[in-house]
Amino acid sequence: MDALKRHHGAAQVTNVDVPGLVVELANHLSPSRLQAILGDVCHIREQLMSVTGINRELLITDLLLRIEHYLQPGVVLPVPHL
């Protein structure tokens, strides 16, 4: 989220312990890629917190595969919901 905020000119960050990583992500990933990844992470987090008996390993593996897909050149990214 901090890398996306950096793209929008925010001065303060939430993750003060890893500023180098935030800068690196902001420099290498477009806002649309960051938004796609963040949207999926938030969705998975909500499922992990609210669905009893959910297969955590399967959800996290699926999330990692989707993030890997988003990082491929030329991939069509999902449109963020408003």
PyMOL commands that set and color helices and strands:
alter all, ss='L'
color gray80, all
select helices_A, chain A and resi 2-7+19-28+31-50+56-70
alter helices_A, ss='H'
color red, helices_A
deselect
rebuild
show_as cartoon
